Amino acid sequence: MSKFGGTMNEYSKISIDKFNGKNLDSTTYFLSHCHSDHMEGLKTNDFFQRLRKSSIDIHLYTSKITRDILSNDDRYSHLEPFIDVLEIEAPKIIKIPNENGPSSEVTVTLLAAGHCPGSVMFLFEGDEGTVLYTGDFRWPSKKQSRYLKSGDDVKKIDSLYLDTTFCVPSFLRIPERETSCASLIKFTKQKLLSRNNVVRLVLPAQYGYEHLFVELYNALKQKIHVDSSKISQFLDIDSISEAITEDPCTRIHACYSKLNCRDNSLPCGYSTRNMNVVIIKVSAMWFAELKTLNDPLVLDEKEKIYRLFYSTHSSLEEVCDFVSDLSPHKIYPNVVPIGSSEKQVLDLLDKYRKDVGKEEKSTSHEIITLGSFSRAQNYEAESSQSTDLLFDMDLCSPIKDRLTKSRKIERNNLTDSETENEVAKSSQSPDLFDLTDSTTTKRGNDSSDSTLDEFTLDSKTKRGNDSGDSTPDEFTPDKKSSSQFKFVNGKLDLIADHNVKRRKLFSN
């Protein structure tokens, strides 16, 4: 969970991902994505009045997808007149108003962050320096952006405000999302060979995993059943909207219920004779304790479910590569991971730069922390067992039907008092992107020495058991699998195919 306070040391009139308290004094606002820890104060009447009644022209800048998500929810749609959409990788000069003096300008470039639909990083360039704010991001080590370069060289970054969610040795490496998706697709395809099997995806957050839906649909041509709220949420995003459905007859479900879901049942209540529900729980935290891992998708023998290793945050290796490539003058970690400390995060980042031959520059790098990480509350949505914690917040409030144009026009014609009352009423309701009715839960005893199925997927695998037995069918591994994982010196390491050169990260 981000602890970034909203303002940077540079460009003091700008606030990012925080819209309350001292941030109400800012004159320019940016939202990186729609997760609740980045939206504090966004739906309050105080922020609305700051936008609406200011003597200067104040805007909220977002990506198009983020704007669409906000516009399709009544609790945020009143902000639409003040939202300006910035295109990805299209530098734009933004005016920063000043109520007590002349305005200034900054060039802003949005870079895709790979965290969830619409998530972006913000690159600011102006008189106060070049600053990059990552928000939450998943940035593959091999990825590069021409907007982070100046000619043939890397652009000089004065300050980097960095997502350090997984900056711990236990998450040195995380399977690439393409690898995890491939395992999920193969496994799901095999399970659906049995006519009684229905696959149920259990997600750590209801928003941010739509990439899985799209990949499953594209590969299997099977839509994913979701709640009506998600249908409304993604009306304007074709790739997602065509992959999801309200029809419970489909054989892949990611529907959601706050009530306990019985074994071999679906949250939506849909059932057929001899139906066998195959549960796949998507997470990253659960895998931190495993000593060996042959595939991103494994059987949890204790819970009798499957687990998919999938992360929307960068691994330690990816973060270190990112920092090494950019070599920023100052680093501001936004998160201190659970089980770690500020010093450990900073030491890991600094050590990596030294290990890749940049020790001579390390003394010029000022590393600063903005706060500590606190465990987010999580509620027992699926069973009496503890749920996995990833650091994105669950969306547990339904989205109301999208406003029609006439309703939006009607809203714009409200009197000042009527509008204020409506916004005030909206701010009393549970946040669409936040947890409600939540209780703090501890992780169950996820024994790290549980025997895991060794499995691959083979196109010649026999059809599964149609008896309706809820015990997961056997899944055997693909002998041609190009990647394996193991723990080396207490760290999760990737054993690549023999034709892929391994890279040593840290010297002993």
Secondary structure, 3 states (H helix, E strand, C coil): CCCCCCECCCCCCEEECECCHHHHHCCEEECCCCCHHHCECCCCHHHHHHHHHCCCCCEEEECHHHHHHHHCCCCCHHHHHHEEECCECCCEEEEECCCCCCCEEEEEEEEECCCCCCCEEEEEEECCEEEEECCCCCCCCCCCCHHHEECCEECCCCEEEECCCCCCHHHCCCCCHHHHHHHHHHHHHHHCCCCCEEEEEECCCCCCCHHHHHHHHHHHCCCEECCHHHHHHCCCCHHHHCCEECCCCCCEECCCCCCCCCCCCCCCCCCCCCCEEEEEEEECHHHHHCCEECCCEEEECCCCEEEEECCCCCCHHHHHHHHHHHCCCEEEECCCCCCCCHHHHHHHHHHHHHHHHHHHHHCCCEECCCCCCCCCCCCCCCCCCCCCCCCCCCCCCCCCCCCCHHHHHHHHCCCHHHHHHHHHHHHHCCCCCCCCCCCCCCCCCCCCCCCCCCCCCCCCCCCCCCCCCCCCCCCCCCCCCCEEEEEECCEEEEEECCCCCCCCCCCC
